[in-house]
Amino acid sequence: NKAFLFQIFVIIFVIVFCALGTWQLYRLQLKLEIINEIKVGLNSNPLEYSKLIKKNYQRVNTKGKFNFDEKIFLYSLNDSGKPGYDVITPFETFKNENILVNRGWIAKKFKGLEVINSNKKVKITGLLRKIYKPNMFKPENDIKNNIWFSINLEDIKEATGEQFNEFVIF
């Protein structure tokens, strides 16, 4: 009887380890595809931005103006692990298309200061990055205090009154 239970135990462990190995190979393939997608995007010639472009990591350029009054502060850590915010600012192209632009990371002490705003009318070259739904562990966005933990397009529409597509220019 003990030998039988031991055999069952061994069979279960073999199945579990085979499943984990298969999962690891699947994850490796996904990561290689993402790396290739990024490499192709970084080496591509920039296209003129259009909301019809649906390619993640595509280089784009556009001209237009920022709406600094509607910028959001997305909580994030810098490369050193220091807390701060990515400044996500609505941008209206001269073709009247709305896009969100990540203008970079700032320390917490700069939140709300005018010093982070620059020329309203600019030319931008950057990468399109798809906005993904936040995982269940992310806190809710604090729209009232302009502290965001995820880019939620419904929350952004509520805060700005504008509709944006599912990409951000970085």
Beta strands, then each sheet from edge to edge (+ up, - down):
strand 1: 47-48
strand 2: 59-66
strand 3: 72-77
strand 4: 83-93
strand 5: 98-107
strand 6: 121-130
strand 7: 167-169
sheet 1: 1+ 2+ 4- 3+
sheet 2: 1+ 2+ 6- 7+ 5+
end
